[in-house]
């Protein structure tokens, strides 16, 4: 999800002692290695596909048994009034970090990641697009993960954040990105043992075939960010041909949707078109990148669009 600036701190605070007590009570078996096996990175799954021990971002999202044992964390998440996708506790060992990257997967096109620090020290720094912040325990933050970002834990203790993904309601976005009151007026959400905390979680978002309108939206968004790494006449010409290829692809995809519908009929025609675009895009994409984060255009096309056009052709996506 692209934001108007790298970081936004939400005007709300949470009970640090209660957060730390619940997270500190987790058994060792709750923690699993990072999906990409990043050194010093581990996570405890709170909302996952089927409530299972998986990092997949597709499927019916449900609370895990670990979240079921954490009533204040459920209250915190439910209090935002949004639908949650995959959500975890993410732990960085002392001296560890998250390497610089940008989140380009399809999952992130419409979702933002909420961070609520639980255990942290002032030496922990979160960097995004050249800016750096320390997210203090009990605060709430979102950031623009389309921009390049990384994290460094320079402390001698582990850093643990509650990290939850959502598309957000209109009210959430107004609260997160609108004018904030002075910090002394921010509300602290106290633990309420009487609070009812029903969680709203995402259903399976996949359809057998992606609708043409969404394909057009994704392609137009990609082309709006398209630029050349080194400005030469040849590179500009490739960029024009690349954009034209994708424009024609949208026309052809719309025709196939009109012919076959979106229920999965005519799958061979859809996959044949995807393969043709993959083959044609390769030679054109040399030296083409995204303007904001300098990620290669071919990789973004593959990760954000082509892998998700036909559901039966999807491998499980793990989005960082």
VMD Tcl script that draws the C-alpha trace (Angstrom):
set ca {
  {0.00 0.00 0.00}
  {1.44 3.35 -1.04}
  {1.18 6.22 1.42}
  {1.77 9.94 1.05}
  {4.85 9.75 3.29}
  {7.05 6.97 4.68}
  {5.64 6.80 8.24}
  {2.43 7.59 10.11}
  {2.06 7.21 13.87}
  {-1.54 6.55 14.88}
  {-2.87 8.70 17.76}
  {-3.45 5.84 20.20}
  {-1.43 4.06 22.90}
  {-1.68 0.60 24.46}
  {-0.97 -0.97 27.85}
  {2.69 -1.97 27.54}
  {2.78 -4.06 30.72}
  {-0.24 -6.11 29.63}
  {1.14 -6.58 26.10}
  {4.47 -7.72 27.49}
  {2.86 -10.10 29.98}
  {0.83 -11.88 27.29}
  {3.66 -12.04 24.77}
  {6.16 -13.06 27.44}
  {3.93 -16.01 28.38}
  {4.19 -17.59 24.93}
  {6.00 -20.95 24.98}
  {9.13 -21.46 22.92}
  {7.27 -23.66 20.42}
  {5.11 -20.68 19.37}
  {8.11 -19.12 17.61}
  {9.05 -20.19 14.10}
  {11.84 -19.08 11.73}
  {11.18 -16.28 9.24}
  {9.71 -17.62 5.94}
  {12.85 -16.44 4.11}
  {15.12 -17.84 6.85}
  {16.55 -14.40 7.64}
  {19.11 -14.77 10.43}
  {17.82 -13.62 13.81}
  {14.23 -13.26 12.56}
  {11.39 -15.33 13.98}
  {7.63 -15.01 14.36}
  {4.62 -16.28 16.29}
  {1.53 -16.62 14.12}
  {-1.63 -14.96 15.46}
  {-3.96 -14.89 12.43}
  {-3.21 -17.28 9.59}
  {-4.83 -19.24 6.78}
  {-7.14 -21.68 8.55}
  {-5.63 -20.69 11.90}
  {-2.79 -23.09 11.09}
  {0.99 -22.91 11.32}
  {1.46 -21.44 7.86}
  {2.69 -18.19 6.34}
  {0.43 -18.41 3.29}
  {-1.48 -15.20 2.55}
  {-4.31 -17.00 0.69}
  {-7.33 -18.66 2.29}
  {-9.77 -18.04 5.12}
  {-7.86 -16.19 7.84}
  {-8.55 -17.35 11.40}
  {-7.02 -16.82 14.87}
  {-4.40 -19.34 15.90}
  {-4.39 -21.05 19.31}
  {-1.63 -18.63 20.36}
  {-3.91 -15.63 19.85}
  {-6.77 -17.44 21.58}
  {-4.64 -17.37 24.75}
  {-3.97 -13.61 24.49}
  {-7.16 -11.70 25.37}
  {-5.62 -8.22 25.41}
  {-4.03 -8.65 21.97}
  {-7.44 -9.76 20.67}
  {-8.98 -6.66 22.27}
  {-6.32 -4.46 20.66}
  {-6.89 -5.89 17.19}
  {-10.68 -5.93 17.47}
  {-10.70 -2.33 18.64}
  {-9.57 -1.05 15.23}
  {-12.81 -2.28 13.67}
  {-11.09 -3.52 10.51}
  {-10.80 -6.87 8.75}
  {-7.45 -8.49 9.49}
  {-5.38 -10.58 7.12}
  {-2.25 -12.48 8.19}
  {-0.99 -11.18 11.55}
  {2.00 -12.17 13.66}
  {4.39 -11.28 16.41}
  {7.74 -10.60 14.74}
  {10.94 -10.94 16.73}
  {14.40 -9.59 15.94}
  {17.29 -11.01 17.92}
  {19.88 -8.64 19.42}
  {22.08 -7.27 16.65}
  {19.84 -8.71 13.91}
  {18.06 -6.81 11.18}
  {15.74 -7.00 8.21}
  {17.62 -6.35 4.95}
  {16.53 -3.48 2.74}
  {13.71 -4.42 0.39}
  {10.36 -3.26 -0.98}
  {7.14 -5.29 -0.70}
  {5.96 -5.79 -4.28}
  {3.77 -8.90 -4.00}
  {0.11 -8.81 -4.97}
  {-0.87 -9.14 -1.29}
  {0.57 -5.68 -0.59}
  {-1.18 -3.80 -3.38}
  {-4.18 -3.01 -1.16}
  {-2.93 -3.84 2.33}
  {-0.96 -1.95 4.95}
  {1.01 -3.40 7.85}
  {0.23 -2.10 11.34}
  {3.11 -2.22 13.84}
  {2.56 -2.16 17.61}
  {5.90 -2.57 19.43}
  {5.79 -4.79 22.50}
  {9.45 -5.24 23.49}
  {11.90 -2.71 22.11}
  {14.79 -0.40 22.98}
  {15.73 3.07 21.70}
  {18.56 1.49 19.67}
  {16.02 -0.23 17.39}
  {15.60 1.81 14.21}
  {13.11 1.40 11.37}
  {14.21 2.96 8.06}
  {11.94 3.77 5.11}
  {12.89 5.80 2.03}
  {15.79 7.50 3.79}
  {13.88 8.35 6.98}
  {14.36 6.58 10.33}
  {12.14 6.29 13.41}
  {12.15 4.44 16.70}
  {8.74 2.91 17.33}
  {8.32 2.88 21.11}
  {6.52 0.14 23.06}
  {2.75 0.56 23.11}
  {2.65 2.89 20.08}
  {0.97 2.14 16.73}
  {2.54 2.82 13.34}
  {2.01 2.20 9.65}
  {4.54 2.75 6.87}
  {4.75 2.76 3.08}
  {6.11 -0.69 2.30}
  {6.22 -0.02 -1.47}
  {9.24 2.19 -0.69}
  {12.55 0.59 0.22}
  {12.82 -0.13 3.95}
  {14.89 -2.03 6.49}
  {15.17 -2.54 10.26}
  {18.19 -2.64 12.57}
  {18.15 -3.92 16.13}
  {21.21 -2.33 17.69}
  {20.08 -3.25 21.21}
  {21.27 -6.11 23.39}
  {17.72 -7.49 23.74}
  {15.16 -8.92 21.33}
  {12.69 -6.63 19.61}
  {9.11 -7.92 19.29}
  {6.36 -6.14 17.35}
  {2.73 -7.06 16.88}
  {2.43 -6.87 13.07}
  {-0.99 -7.09 11.44}
  {-2.11 -6.68 7.82}
  {-5.34 -4.98 6.73}
  {-6.93 -3.10 3.84}
  {-8.51 -0.77 6.44}
  {-11.89 0.94 6.58}
  {-12.49 4.58 5.67}
  {-12.54 5.32 9.41}
  {-9.23 3.55 9.92}
  {-7.55 5.60 7.17}
  {-8.94 8.86 8.51}
  {-7.68 7.92 11.98}
  {-4.27 6.76 10.75}
  {-3.46 9.46 8.20}
  {-5.71 12.39 9.09}
  {-4.91 15.33 11.38}
  {-3.90 14.05 14.82}
  {-4.70 15.70 18.16}
  {-1.81 16.75 20.43}
  {-0.06 13.71 21.95}
  {-1.29 14.60 25.44}
  {-4.85 14.00 24.19}
  {-4.16 10.52 22.80}
  {-6.18 7.72 24.35}
  {-4.54 4.74 26.05}
  {-6.52 1.54 25.49}
  {-6.58 -0.22 28.84}
  {-7.17 -3.95 29.31}
  {-10.87 -4.57 29.91}
  {-11.65 -8.14 31.04}
  {-15.34 -7.53 30.27}
  {-14.73 -6.38 26.71}
  {-16.16 -8.48 23.90}
  {-13.46 -8.78 21.25}
  {-14.90 -10.34 18.08}
  {-12.23 -10.37 15.39}
  {-13.04 -9.69 11.75}
  {-10.76 -11.79 9.53}
  {-10.38 -12.03 5.76}
  {-12.08 -14.72 3.75}
  {-10.38 -16.36 0.79}
  {-9.92 -13.54 -1.74}
  {-9.11 -15.67 -4.78}
  {-11.37 -16.30 -7.76}
  {-10.61 -18.86 -10.48}
  {-9.81 -16.02 -12.92}
  {-8.91 -12.43 -12.05}
  {-11.56 -9.96 -13.34}
  {-10.48 -7.79 -16.25}
  {-11.11 -4.59 -14.28}
  {-8.60 -5.65 -11.61}
  {-6.06 -6.68 -14.22}
  {-6.38 -3.25 -15.83}
  {-5.99 -1.55 -12.43}
  {-2.83 -3.51 -11.62}
  {-1.30 -2.91 -15.05}
  {-2.09 0.80 -15.06}
  {-0.58 1.15 -11.60}
  {2.58 -0.64 -12.75}
  {2.89 1.48 -15.89}
  {2.41 4.70 -13.91}
  {5.56 3.79 -11.93}
  {7.56 2.56 -14.91}
  {10.84 4.33 -15.65}
  {14.32 3.58 -17.00}
  {17.30 2.87 -14.79}
  {19.62 4.66 -17.23}
  {18.02 7.18 -19.56}
  {18.93 6.35 -23.14}
  {16.85 6.46 -26.35}
  {16.93 2.65 -26.54}
  {15.74 2.29 -22.94}
  {12.90 4.77 -23.50}
  {11.85 2.88 -26.61}
  {11.77 -0.40 -24.65}
  {9.69 1.26 -21.95}
  {7.15 2.38 -24.54}
  {6.97 -1.09 -26.09}
  {6.69 -2.69 -22.64}
  {3.76 -0.42 -21.71}
  {2.09 -1.09 -25.08}
  {2.50 -4.84 -24.59}
  {0.70 -4.62 -21.24}
  {-2.05 -2.41 -22.68}
  {-2.70 -5.00 -25.40}
  {-2.59 -7.77 -22.80}
  {-5.43 -6.08 -20.88}
  {-7.54 -5.92 -24.06}
  {-6.97 -9.61 -24.75}
  {-7.63 -10.61 -21.12}
  {-10.92 -8.71 -21.20}
  {-11.93 -10.59 -24.34}
  {-11.16 -13.95 -22.74}
  {-13.20 -12.96 -19.68}
  {-16.07 -12.04 -21.98}
  {-15.81 -15.38 -23.77}
  {-15.27 -17.73 -20.82}
  {-16.40 -15.83 -17.71}
  {-14.47 -15.93 -14.43}
  {-15.39 -19.41 -13.20}
  {-12.35 -21.23 -14.54}
  {-13.67 -22.32 -17.93}
  {-11.18 -21.94 -20.78}
  {-8.21 -22.08 -18.43}
  {-5.87 -23.09 -21.24}
  {-6.66 -19.89 -23.14}
  {-5.93 -17.74 -20.08}
  {-2.69 -19.52 -19.24}
  {-1.58 -19.39 -22.87}
  {-2.01 -15.61 -22.86}
  {-0.08 -15.32 -19.58}
  {2.77 -17.36 -21.05}
  {2.87 -15.24 -24.19}
  {3.11 -12.04 -22.15}
  {5.87 -13.50 -19.98}
  {7.88 -14.41 -23.08}
  {7.37 -11.07 -24.81}
  {8.03 -8.97 -21.69}
  {11.45 -10.45 -20.92}
  {13.51 -8.81 -23.69}
  {11.68 -5.50 -23.28}
  {12.15 -5.19 -19.53}
  {15.93 -4.87 -19.51}
  {16.80 -1.68 -17.62}
  {13.18 -0.89 -16.70}
  {12.41 -0.27 -13.02}
  {9.79 1.17 -10.70}
  {10.31 4.87 -10.07}
  {9.81 4.80 -6.28}
  {11.84 1.76 -5.26}
  {13.99 0.85 -8.30}
  {12.69 -2.74 -8.33}
  {12.87 -4.35 -11.79}
  {9.70 -3.99 -13.84}
  {9.72 -7.64 -14.92}
  {9.85 -8.85 -11.30}
  {6.97 -6.57 -10.32}
  {4.94 -7.73 -13.32}
  {5.49 -11.35 -12.32}
  {4.96 -11.00 -8.56}
  {2.10 -8.50 -8.57}
  {0.19 -9.54 -11.69}
  {1.06 -12.68 -13.63}
  {1.32 -15.10 -10.71}
  {-2.21 -14.28 -9.60}
  {-4.27 -14.23 -12.77}
  {-5.47 -17.84 -12.71}
  {-5.99 -19.35 -9.26}
  {-5.11 -22.92 -10.21}
  {-1.76 -21.60 -11.43}
  {-0.91 -20.03 -8.08}
  {1.81 -21.28 -5.81}
  {1.32 -20.31 -2.13}
  {2.48 -16.72 -1.73}
  {4.56 -15.77 1.27}
  {4.67 -11.97 1.41}
  {7.48 -11.24 3.85}
}
mol new
graphics top color blue
foreach p $ca { graphics top sphere $p radius 0.5 }
foreach p [lrange $ca 0 end-1] q [lrange $ca 1 end] { graphics top cylinder $p $q radius 0.2 }
display resetview
